[in-house]
Amino acid sequence: MKNTDRRKFIKSFTTGIAGSLVLPNLVVANDTSISKKWPRLKEEDTEAFWEAVKEQFVFAPRLRYFNNASLGPSPVSVQKAAEEFRKTLDGFPSKYMWGGWQQKKETVRENVAELFSVSKEEIALIHNTTEGINLIARSFDLKPGDEVILADHEHPSGTIPWEVWQESRGIKLVRPELPILPKNKEEIVEIYKKAITPKTKIISMCHIVNTNGMILPVKEVSKIAHEKGILVAVDGAQSAGMFKIDLHDLECDFYAASSHKWLFSPKGVGIFYAKKESQHHLKPLMVARGHTDSSIRRLENYNTRNLSEILGLGAAIEFYDEVGQQKIHQRSYELKSYFRSKIEGNPKFKLKTPPNDELSSAIQVVEVLGKNVSDVKKQLADEFNIDCRPMTGFNLNALRFSFAIYITKKDIDELVTILEKIA
Ligand SMILES: Cc1ncc(COP(=O)(O)O)c(C=O)c1O
């Protein structure tokens, strides 16, 4: 289905439930005139377009939110759609849970699949990344001595499932160390290459590490791994939605993501991709009726599910499409460059995210030299209402800033002025 057809299709099931989800008609926070200009702005790519996007998100008063990597907000249209789905479900619970909405859920699956350029038979709708990695780690009957590669920058959700579900079997977790500022992706590929032994069965890796926002070369690592019969599982928590991803092109076997970060869906909704040829390796984490289903749906079947939130993901994809995947992709890099250009060369700061586009995008970390990051984080929050994440591991002592689509260049100007004041 083409993008335009898809939009039509989603609208047909959301209009009347959530009201119009077309952006120009949205209730915006401050100034409806901007939203009325939307169609014209859309053609132009001006800062005004992004100001209009920002107005679709309603934050707590005075809050400056640079913490999307921790958790994303939902725009007004998604909030309203999810609210309406909840109300509708409560109006006739049994009808919608078992019957009425199954087809709508399939539409959401289809739209997620299209967003990632894969088949809907390769997408399961789960709760979050953590669940996806658990599902993978629990699926394998690894033998004593088998090895799983997990680089040192993996998120706890990417390591704990392997430790808990697999260590008791006597497997070895190989933990290569990644540089904070590699020169290029080949340097990282080489590290993974060296970590592979004849005993390696699986490489589990982040697409973007949460520590300093570094993008890892999943495609290149997958190529090497597959030549040796090794499977590749990817933690996509920080990449899904930040930029355009073609999961077939990424060549991994499995990809788990949380749509409540960079896709702005309701909370507790996640996406799980398993390449058709690799699906036979996977077992459901929980078993219920349908657990022997040969389709990927067996991996998401927990009997009664929170369908309103899953349908809310459909509304989030509609919003995402309305802004435009290509535009979002470009914007992630544009904001990164804009921020970096204001920080680079300033002796008060040290950027601790690699600069190359192949190695980073809309997450950047920066150290305020001579200051303890926890103190700076507190000062930013207490005095300036700025929320960001302090990163202390790997000697980073740095602030992690997320530049999601609701951040404007003006927001970055203000942020940098405040950082300079603090420094
Ligand atoms: C890289 C990475 N993986 C996994 C997670 C866990 O995400 P969730 O709690 O949505 O499962 C996070 C959360 O920040 C993350 O950054």
PDBQT file of the ligand as one rigid body, heavy atoms in Angstrom, charges set to zero:
ROOT
HETATM    1  C1  LIG A 501      18.922   1.327  24.026  1.00  0.00    +0.000 C 
HETATM    2  C2  LIG A 501      17.730   1.041  24.864  1.00  0.00    +0.000 A 
HETATM    3  N1  LIG A 501      17.243  -0.206  24.932  1.00  0.00    +0.000 NA
HETATM    4  C3  LIG A 501      16.173  -0.513  25.652  1.00  0.00    +0.000 A 
HETATM    5  C4  LIG A 501      15.510   0.439  26.381  1.00  0.00    +0.000 A 
HETATM    6  C5  LIG A 501      14.319   0.044  27.190  1.00  0.00    +0.000 C 
HETATM    7  O1  LIG A 501      13.170   0.561  26.631  1.00  0.00    +0.000 OA
HETATM    8  P1  LIG A 501      11.735   0.087  27.153  1.00  0.00    +0.000 P 
HETATM    9  O2  LIG A 501      11.676   0.419  28.609  1.00  0.00    +0.000 OA
HETATM   10  O3  LIG A 501      10.778   0.893  26.363  1.00  0.00    +0.000 OA
HETATM   11  O4  LIG A 501      11.640  -1.363  26.906  1.00  0.00    +0.000 OA
HETATM   12  C6  LIG A 501      15.970   1.752  26.365  1.00  0.00    +0.000 A 
HETATM   13  C7  LIG A 501      15.285   2.803  27.132  1.00  0.00    +0.000 C 
HETATM   14  O5  LIG A 501      15.711   3.910  27.271  1.00  0.00    +0.000 OA
HETATM   15  C8  LIG A 501      17.097   2.062  25.572  1.00  0.00    +0.000 A 
HETATM   16  O6  LIG A 501      17.592   3.303  25.508  1.00  0.00    +0.000 OA
ENDROOT
TORSDOF 0
